[in-house]
Amino acid sequence: MGGTEHLTVRREGATLVLTLDRPEAKNALSLPMLVGLHDGWLEADADDTIRSVVLTGAGGSFCAGMDLKALAGKGMEGERYRDRMTADPDLHWKAMLRHHRPRKPVIAAVEGYCVAGGTEILQGTDIRIAGSSATFGLFEVRRGLFPIGGSTVRLPRQIARTHALEMLLTGRPYSAEEAARIGLVGQVVPDGTALERALAVAEQINACGPLAVEAVKASVYETADMTETEGLAAELKRGWPIFATADAKEGARAFAEKRAPVYRRE
């Protein structure tokens, strides 16, 4: 199990919990954090005992975006990881889920600030739960910057274009309640309970057939830009083989026998 000084990794049963852990900087993105995230996504993909991932932040914040001091050329913590970036110049985009989509469901548990790069990473997650005092927003234009983490492409595909453009062009903050109203997050829970709720949702996912879960997630994303006819054909191609798996047979037996299924990814 990996992790760095700014990214902690732990297991909660079949769930991998990745925690952005730089609370003194409201979990602003650093090189050690990006390396830890990148490695965490790869670990989740490679380990079949992991059925879901929860992404959260330490110290009452999710992520306040990029470390602007580092962006201004004043140095970045974790120089010992610089060779990782040299070896893979795309590492930071994979870490931020811009150029990588984990095959396991990713649930975001948001407390406090989730702004700029934090809101951009959020768009790469599948299920989003926020504490009631959480704050969202893409502040880049206010600083003369561009939200290059994917927001001009992904956000209008995830929420109504008028809401996406307002968020992108005003750079204003959004409350958790407003973020839920426009569809950026799915649930708002009392402060301090987002992680608890995310883990509960993860347990519900973990109890389902893992092959089915991964196929459903893949189908949703791969058909997003297809016509309905193309999408239905792609769905059938991906979904039909699931019915022939041992897991599907186990699910049917467990239902008939009124017991919890025991899935083995077969």
N, C-alpha and C positions, 0 to 999 in steps of 0.2 A: 504494500500500500504506500503510495507516494505522498506528496505534499511538499511544501516549501515553507519558509518563514512567514509568508503572507497568504498561504492557502493551506488549510487543514483538511484532512481526509479521514473519515471514519465510517464504519459500517453500522447500520441499524437493521439487523436481520438481512433481508435481500435488497436493502436500499443503501446506495452509496451517498453519503452526505458530504458535499463540498462546501466549505465555509470560507468566504473572503475574509481574511483575518489581518486587517490593518486598521483597527478601529481609531487610532490616533489621527488618521487621515480620512476618516469616514469611508474606509476601504477603497480609496482611489486606486486605480489600476497601476501596478508596478510590474517590473520585469519578473520578479519572483512569483507574483500572483498569476501573471499570464502563463508562465511555464507550468505552474501547478495546475491551473485550469486545463491547459492542453493535455497534460498527462492524466488528469482525472477523467476527461472524456474518453481518452484511449483505454484507460483501465476499465471503464464501464462497458465499452464496446467489446473488449477482449474476454471479460469474465462472465461466463454464462450463469454464475450464481447471483450476479447482480441483475435485478429485474427493473429497477427504477433508480433515478438520481434526484436528489433534492439539492438545489443551489440556494444558499443563504449567505448572510453576512454577520459578522461579529460586532458586538458593541452597540447594537441598536440602529445600525445602518446597513443598507444593502450594498450600494456602490455609488460614489459621488463622481464617477467618470475617470477620465485620464488624469494622471498627475501632471498638471500644467507646468510645473517647474521642470519636470523631465522633458516635456514637449518643447520648452523654451531653450533646451540645451544646457541646463544647469546640473546635469548628471542624473542618474537613475540608480536607485538602490539595487543591489544584487548583481553587480558587475560580473560575478563569477558565472552568471547564467548567459553572458553575452554570446558565448560560443554556440549556445542552443539556437539563438536567433540567426547567427551566421550560417549554421548548418541548415536551418529551415526558415527562410525569410518570410514565410507565410504563417509562422507559428502564432503570432498575435491574433491574426484573423481567425484561425482555427479555435484559439482559446476563447474568443468572443462570440463563437458560434456563427460567424459570418461565412466562413468557408468550410464548415464541418457541421453535420447534423448527426448527433448520437442516435444509434438505433434503439436505445431504451428511452422510455418517457422521462422527460426532465420537468420537474416541478420547482417553480421559484417560490421561495418563502421570503417576502419582502417586509422589512421594517425600516422606518426612517427614510433616509435619502436613497432614491433610485433614479438618478438623473444623469443626463448626458450619456456617457458610455454605459452607465448602469441601465438606463432605459433601452439602449441598443442591445446589450446582452439579453435583456428581458425578452426581446422580440425573437430570440432564438430558442426560448423555452416553450414548452407545450401547455403547461397548466400554471396559472399564476394566482398566488394568494397573497394578500397584502394586509398588514396591520392598519388600523383605522387612521393613524397619523402619518402614514407613509406619504412621501412626496415624489412625484414623477415629473419628467420634463426633458426636453431636448434643448439645452441652453446654448448650443454652439453658435447660432447666428448672433446672439447677444455679444459674443466675444470675437466676432468676425471670422468664425470657423465654420466648417462644413461637417455635418454628422456622417462621417464616412464609414461608420460601422455597419451600414446597410439600411439605415432608417428611411431614406428617400425611396427605396425600393420596397422594403418589407412592410413598413407601417401602413401605407395606403392599401395593402392587400389584407391587412389584419383588422383594420377599423375603417369606418367610412372615410372617404377621401377628404371631405370637408373638415373632419376632426383631425385627420393626419396633417393636413396642410396648416391648420391653425396651430397645432403643436409645433410643427417644424418651423413655421415662419414667424411666430411670436416669441418663441423661446421662453414662454411663461411656465410657472410651476402648476401642476395639477394635483389636487388632493386624491386620496385613495377612492373616495366616493365618486368623484368625477371620472377617474380612470376606469372604474367599474361601469359607470354609466355609458361611456363611449366604447367599452369592450376591450380595453387594454389589459385589464385584469378580470379574473372570473369571480373571485370571492374577496370580501372585506371582512376581517375578523377583529376582535379586540386586540389592542396593542399587546405585544409580547407573546401572542399565541399563533403567529403565522407559521412558525416552524412546526409546532405541534399539529396544526391542521394539515400542513403539507405532508408530514409523516403519516398521518391517518389516511390521506388520499393515496399515498404511496402503498400503504398496506392493502388497500382495496385493489390497486393495480396488481400488486404482487400475488394476490390470491387468484388471479385470472391466469389463463393459459399463456405462457410467455411467447410462444410462437405466434399465437393469435394476436396478442398485444402488439408485437413488433410489426406484424404484417399490416394491421390496421393503421398504425402510425405511418408506416411507409406509404400506404395507399393514399392516405389523406394528403400527404405532401406531394407525392409524384403526380397526382391527378389535378392539382390545384389550378394549373394553367391550361388544362386540356378542355376540349369541348365536352359536353355531356356524353356524347356517343363514344368518344375516345376514352374518357374517364371510366365509363361503365365497362368497356372492354378491358382496360388495364386493371380495374378492380377485380373482375372475374379471373383474370390470369393470375393475380397475386393471391386472391382469397380462396379460390376453389381447392388448391392443394392442401390447405389447412384442414379440410374435412377428412383427409386420408391419414392424418397424423395419429400417432398413439395418444397424444394429448387430447385430441378431439374425442377419441373413443373413451378415454378416462373421464372426460367431462360428462359424457352421456351416461356412463355407468354410475358415476358419483351422484348425478341428479336422480337417477332411478332408485338408487340405494339410499338417498337422502343423507349423504355424508359429504364432507369436504373433499374435493378432488386433490390428488397428489400428482402434480405435473412434473415431467422429467425432460421436457424439451425434445420429445421424440415424435 
